[in-house]
Amino acid sequence: MAMITRTVVAVGDAPHYDVIIIGTGAGGGTLAHRLAPSGKRVLLVERGDYLPRERDNWDSTAVFVKGKYRAPEFWLDKHGTEFPPEVNYYVGGNTKFYGAALFRLRPEDFGELRHHGGLSPAWPIRYEDLEPYYTQAEHLYLVHGRHGEDPTEGAASAQYAHPPVEHEPRIQQLSDDLEKRGLHPFHLPIGVNLSQENGGRATHSSVCIRCNRVDGFPCLVRGKSDAEVICVEPALQHPNVEMVTDTQVVRLETDASGRTVSAVVGRLPDGSEVRYTADVVVVSCGAVNSAALLLASANEHHPNGLANSSDVVGRFYMRHNNLALMAVSKEPNDTQFQKTLALHDWYLGADDWDYPLGGIQMLGKSDAEQIHGEAPRWAGAVTPDMPFEVLAHHAVDFWLCGEDLPLSGNRVTLDGDARIRLALDEKNNVEGLKRLRHKLQGMLGHLGMHEHHLLSHSIYLHKGMPIGATAHQAGTVRFGTDPAASALDVNCKAHNLDNLYVVDTSFFPSIGAVNPSLTAIANALRVGEHLLARLG
C-alpha cells in the first residue's frame, strides 16, 4: 500500500497535484480508481482514518446500540434541536457500513415523473447516457445479480459479471409465493466478493462467507464491495496516488479572479492547518458535508458560498421515504444472508393508484440485540410476552423505499458557529410509501407470515426513519444546464468556477426509489472519463 502522508506543509512547499479529491467514499474513492492508471498526480484527502478491524465490527450492540463507529458529532434540525446523524468518517466513507445494494435508477427516473405529492424533475442526462457507466460500475464493484428479472429495469449493455446470490430456503419460499400471486420478485443486486457452491454456500476460497453481518456492519473479512477495498487501496498501489487521513477540509480558497480554487485548507487533529493545491479540485464529502464545505468557503467573490450564484447549494436535500417492516413468520426463519430479494411491481404505480409507490427489498437479518436496541422506534408489537430472541428467530425483514421530492426548503445551512443545520419536511410525498406498506402488509398472510400464537395483537412491526437517517442523502449541489437553477454543469463542474467539481450524491436532481450508491459510482466513472480528457 502507498505510504500515507500526514506532513504539515506550507502551500509554497507542498507538491502541486493534478487532482485533489476530498473524500474517499462511493464518489471520491471510485474517481481515484478511475484516474490512478493515468499517471496524473492525485491526492486523496480523508477526514477520518482507516476503520479499525476488530471483533466489534460484527457486534450488534457495538454497531447499532452504542453507535461505536458513528461520528461523534451532532447536527441541528430546523428548530435548533441536536440530533446524531448516521455518518461515518473512515477511508471508504459510508460504504464501509452500507448494505451494498447496488441498483440502477429506472429509465423513468431520469425524466419528469409525477407523484402524488408533486413533480420529480428530469435530469439533464438520460438513462442511456449513464448506462455504459452503470455496467462498468457493476463489474468493478463485483455486483451479483441477473439482468432481465425485473420488468421495471432499463436495458443493460452487459449481464452482471457474477451470478445472483442464491436465496436461502425461507427466502426462496417467499419468492415462490410472490410469483404465485402474479408478482415479479427478482434477485437483489448486491456487491460482495462471493463464490458459491451448489445451494449458494460460500466456497472454501470465497472471501465473503455469506454471514448475517452484511447490512449496516463493516465487513471484517473484506468481503463486501466497499470503496476502500474495491477502489482506494488499488488506487494507492499507483505511485502517482497519495492519501492523507485525519484531515478535515474546512474551506476552499479562490484566486484573485474568484474563478479558480487556489488552495484546499485542511485541519489536522491538533488544530493546525495544512494547505494543498491542484489543477482540479473535487469535493466528494457526501451531500450534506459537500454542501457545508461550499457554504463555509464563502468569500468576497462568492458571498453565498462556492458554486452558489444560483442559491441552490444546500437546498433540495433528499434522503428517501423509508420504512423498515419486520414481519413475523409462522415458521422460524433460519436465513443468514437474507438480503437477496427485491420487488418493484409497484415502483411506478399500481392498478388502484396512478402514482409511483416505490420498491421493496430484503434487509439484513435482525438479531435480538438489534431489535432490543431499536425497541422504542418499532411500532406495533414489541411486547413483554414475546422474548426478543424468539421474535428475531421468526422475523423476516423488509425495507420499503419511496421517493421523496426535492423541495427548496429541505436544506443544509450553517449556523453562526459553522454547525450544520438540516431542515427537513418529513411528510414530503409519503402517501406512496403508506400504500406500499399496505400492499405488503395485505399479502403477509398469504406469504406464510401471520398471527403467531406468541404474538397476540399484531403480525408485523414497522419503523420510519428519523431525521438522523442520512445513509441515502442526496441532492444538495444539483447539476443541470441552467446556471440560474443549478450549481453544476452536466460534467459536475461548478458553473462559475473553472476547476471545481462535486462527485458524490450531491449532484442528483431527484433520487428515485432505489439506493443511490450505484448511481454515484457510475457517475464518478463518467466524470473521471471527462477529467482524463481534460487533463490530457
N, C-alpha and C positions, 0 to 999 in steps of 0.2 A: 504494500500500500504506500502511496506517496506520503511524504512527511507532512504533517500538519503544522503550518506556520502560525505562531501567535506573537510575533515580534511587533512591538510598538514602534512605529517609524513615522517620521515627519513626511508630509506629502512630497517634499522635494527629494527625499532619499528613497522613497518607495519605488519598486518597479512599476512600470506602467503596463496595464493589461489591455488586451484587445477587448475582452468582455469581462465584466463583473456581474455575477448572478447572486442576488440576495435571497437566500432561502434554498433549501435542498429537498423539497417535497416533490409531489407529483409534477409540478411545473418546472421548478428550478433544477431538480435532480435530473429529470428527463432531458431538459435542454442541454445541460452539461454533457450528458452522454452523447447527444447528437453532435455537439461541437468538438468533443475531445479528439477524434481522429484527424481533425483538420490541421493540427499543429499550431493553431491560434492560441495565444496565451490567455487562459481562463482562470479567474479566481472565484471560488465559491465562498460566500460569507454566511456562516450559520450562527444563529443566535444561541443555540444550545450546544450540547456535546453529544458524543455517542451515547445511546441508551445503554445503561448497564445490563449485561447479560447475567441474570441471577434467577433463582427459583421463584422469586416474587413476580417475574414476568407472567407466570401462569397461575398465580394465586388470585382467586376471585375477590377475596377480602381486600388484598393489597390494591388491586387494579380498580375494582368497582366501588367498594365500600369506603376505603380510605383514600382513594384517588392518589396513590403514591406517585404516579408519573405525570399527573397533570401539572401545568404551570402554576406556581404559587402566586397567582395574581387574581385580582377582582376587577371586573368592568362594572359600569353603571348602566342601569336601564333608563328609560326616558323620564322616570320620576326621581332619578338620582340614587336609587337603591342598588347596593352592591350585589353582584352575583358572580359565582365562579364559572368561567367559560370552559368548555371541553376542548382545550387546546394543549398541545404537547410540543415542546421545543427541543427537538433532537435532530440529529442527522437523519434525513428521510422524512422529516416533518410528520404530519398527521397520518401518513401512510404506515407508520410503524404500528398504528392502532386500528387502521380501517379494516373492514371486513373483506376487502379485496374483491368486492362485487363490481365487475368491470363491464358495464352496459354501454352500448351506443345510445345516444338520443335517437328517437324515431325521426324519420324524414319530416313528418308534420310538425315536429318541434322547432324546425328551422323556419317555418312560415308563421304567418299570423294565425293564432288559434284562439277561438272564442270560448271562454269558460263561463260558468255560472256567475262568477264574481267579477268578470271583466275580461280584458283582452290581453293575451300573451303576445308580445310583439315579435315581428320577424327579425331574423338575423341578417347581417349584410353578406353572409356567405350561405351556400346551400349545403344540404347533406352531401351531395355529390362532390363538393369541394373538399370536404373533410374525410370522405370515405377512404381514400388511399392511406391516410394517416391513422385512421381507426384500425385498419388492417395491420399496419406497421406496429401500432401500439399493442394490439392483441398478441402479436408474435413476440414482441420484446418482453412483455410482462407475463409471458407463459400462460395466457388465458386458456382455460379448459372450457369448452362448450361445443355447440353444434349449430351452425347457421342453418336456417330453414325450418326450425321447430316452432318459432314464434311468428305467428302470422302478422304481427304489427311491425316487425323489424324491416329495415331497409335492405336494399341489395348489398351484397358483400362481394368484393373482388376476389377474395380467397377464403377458404374454410379456415376455421381455427386450426392452429398448428398442433393442438393437443385435444384428445377426445374429452367429452364431458366427464366430470366427476360423477361416478355412478351413485345412484340412490341406495341408501341402506333400506332394509325391508319395510320399515314403517313408512318411510317417505315414498318408496315405490308404490305401496298400497294407496297412499294419498294421491299420487299421480294417476294411478289407475282409476280411482274413484272419481277424480275430477274429469277424466276423459269420458267416463260413463255418463257424466252429466252434460256432455257435449262441449266441454271446455278444452282449452289448448295449453296445458301445463308444459313447460319446457325446462331444460337443464339450465340452471343459473350460471352465467359466465363468471368464472372466478379465477383469480391469479394465484396459483400455487405451483410449487416445483414438485409435482407428484407423478410417480409412475405407479400404475395399478395392475394388479393381478386379476384373474377371474374373480368376480364378485366384488371388485372395487377395492380390495385391500391394498395397502401400500406394499410395494415390492421391498425386498431386503435392501436394495440400494437407493430407494426413494428418499429424497431429502425431507419432504413433507411426510409425516407419519399418520395423517388423517385422524387427528385428535379432535377434541371438543373445545379447543382454545383458539380457533381462528378469528372469531368475531369480537373485536374490542381489546384483544390481548396482543402485545408484541410477541413475535414468534421466536421462541428460544432456540429452535433448531435452524432458523433462517430458511424455512420452507415457504413462507408467504412472500409474494411478489411485492415487496415494498421498495420505495425509491432508493433507499440506501443500498440494499442488496443488489437490485437489478441495474441501477444506473450510477450512483455516486461512486461506489467502490471500483467498478470497472473504469469509470472516467479517470479516477485518480491513478490508475496504472499508467496513464499517459504522462510523460514528463512535463508537458505544457499545461497541465491542470493542477492547480493548488487549491487548498481549502484552509480557511481559518474558522475555528469554532469558538464558542463562548464570546461572540462578538455581536452585540445588538446594534444594528444600524439605526441611528437616531435621526439623521437628516441627510438630505442630498443638497449639495450646493451647486449653483449655476455660475457660469462665467458672466462677464460684464454685459454681454448682449442679452442674457436671460434665455438664450436658445439652446444651450448645451449644458448638460450636467457635468460639472468640472471636478467634483470630489464626492466620494462616499465616506461619510463620517460615522465611525462605529464607536461604541462604548464597551470597554473591557470590564471584567468583574470588579476590578479595583477602582472603577470610576474614571480612569484615564481614557483619553480618546485616541483613535487611530484613523488615519485617512488614506484612502486608496483612489487611484484614478484609472480610467479606462476610456477607450474609444466609444464603447457601448455599455450602458448600464441597464440591467434587467432586474425588476422588482418582482419577487416571487414569494411573498411572505404569507400568503393566504388572504382571502378577500377582505377581512377586517383589518389585519395589520398592514397590508399593502396600502389600503386607503388611508390608514392612520399615518403611515410614513409620508405619503404625498402631502397630506394636510399639514404635518409637522414641519415640512420643508418650505413653507411659505416664505417669500422674500419680497423685495420691492418690485421685482418683475412679475412675481406670481403671488399676489397678496392673499389669494384664496387657497394657495397650495399648488404644487406642481401638477400639470396636466389638467387643471381645473378651471380654465377660462369659461367652460360651459356650466360650471357649478353642479356637475353630476358626480364628482368624486365623493365617495362615501354614501351616495344615495342608491336607491333601488336594491338594497340588500335583500337577498333571498336565502332560504335555508330548507325548503320543502315543508309541506304539511305532513308530518309523520305520526304514526301511531304503532306502538308495539301491542300485539294481541297474543296472549298466551291461552291457547285452547287446552282443555283437559281431555286427554284421550281415554276412551273406555278401557283400552288395554295399555299396559306400560309401554313407554317409548324408550327403547334402549339405544336409539340413534346416538352416535358420537359426532360425526361430521354431518350436521343437519342442513348446512347451507348449500343445497344442491338443486332447489326447485324454485321456479317463479311462474307467475301467471299474469298475462297482460290483456285478457279478453275484454276488460272494461277500461283500458288505458285511454281510449279516445271517445268513449261513450258507451251507452247501454241501450237495450231495446226499450227501456222505460224512461230514458233520460238522454237528452241530446248533447250533453256537455261531457268533457273528459272527467273520469273518476280517478284514474291512476293505476299503479301497479302493486302487486302482492309478491313478496318473496319470503323465503325462509330466513329466520335468524339463526345465529349460533345457538346451540342447545343450552338452555338455562340450567343452572345448578342451584342448590338450596341457598348458598351464600348470596348469589346474585338476587334471588327472589326476596330473601330476607332484607338485604340491603336496600332494595327498591320498594319495600312494602308500603311506605307512605304514599307512593305515587301510583300504585296499582289500584284501579277502580274495579269493584265488582265482588271479589270473593276471597280476599285474604282472611281466613277465618281460623280461630284458635283450634277448631276441631279437625283441621287438616294440617298435619305437620308439613313444613316446607320441603322436607326430604321426599315425602310422598307426592306432593304437588309437582316437584321437579321431575320425579320419575315418570309422571303421566303427562307432562307438559309437551305440547307441540307449538313452537314459537314462530309467529308470523310478523312480518314487517310490512306495513301499509304505507305507501308513499304517494302523496298527491302534490300537484304543482301549486306553489304559492306564486303570486304575481308581483312584478317589480313595481312597487309603489315608491314614489318620490320621498315620502315621509319615513319609510323604513331605511334608516341611515346610520352611518358611523360618523360621529363628531368627536372632537377633543375638548375637554373642559379646560379651565384655566391652569390646571396642573398637568396638562397634557395626558390626562387619563382618558381612556376610551369610554365613550358613551354610545350605547347601541339602542336606538329606538326601533320598536317592532310592534306591528299590529298583528297580534296572534290569532285574529279571527279573519284573516285575509283568505278568501276563496276556500273556505273549509267545507262547504256543502258536499263537494265531490268526495272528499275523504270520509265524511259521515256515511254517504251512500255506499262507498266501497266497503266500509266496515259492516254495514247491514247486509251487503251481498255475501260476505264471508261468514258472518255470524249465522245467517239463514241457512247456510249449507252445512254447518258443523255437525248437525245430527245425521246427515247423510254421509259424512266422512269418518264415521267411527269415533266422533267426539261429541259426547252428550252427557247428560246429567249423571255424574258418578255418585255412588252411594256415600262416598266420603265428602262430597261437595254438595251441601244441602240446598243452596239457593242460587247458584249461577253456574254456567258452563264455560265461562271464559273470564279472563281478566284483561284489562287494557290500560294503557297509559299514554298520554300525549307527551310531547317533548317540550320542556320549558325553554325559556329564552337562552339558557346556557348551552343548549344542544346546538353546537356550531359546526358539527362534523361536515355538513353539506353547504357551508357558507359559499356564497357566490354573488356576483353582480355589481360590486361597488365601484368598478372602474370600467364601465361598459365600452365595448367597441362599436363603431358604426361609421357611416360615410359622411355624416353631417357633424362638423366640429362644434356646432351650436347645441347639439343634443347628445354628444358622446365625448369620451375622454381620449379614446384610442382610435387609430385607423384600422383597416382590415388586417394589417400585419401586426397589430397590437403595439404599435409605436404611438407615443403621445402625439396628438395633433400639433401641439405648439412647442414641442422640444425635438431636437434633431436626433438625439441619441438615447432616449429613454423608452424602454419597453416594459410592459407588465404582462407576465406569463404565469398565471395561475388561474383560479376560477373567477377572478375579479372581472374578466372581460365578458362574461355571459350577459346577453341582453334578457334572456329568460332561462329557466332552469329545467324545464320538462319535469318528468316524474320518475327519473331514474338517477342512481348515484352519479355524481358529476366527475368522478376521478378519471375515467377513461377519456372523456372529452377534454379534460385538462391535459392529459398525457398526449393525446393525438394533436392537440393544438400546439403543445410545446415542440413536437416534431415538425409541425408545419412552420412555425416561426423560426425554428432552428434552420430549416432549409433556406428561408428568406435571409437570415443573418449570415449564413455561409456565402450566399451570393453577394450580399452587401460587403462583407469583409474580403471578398476575392480569394 
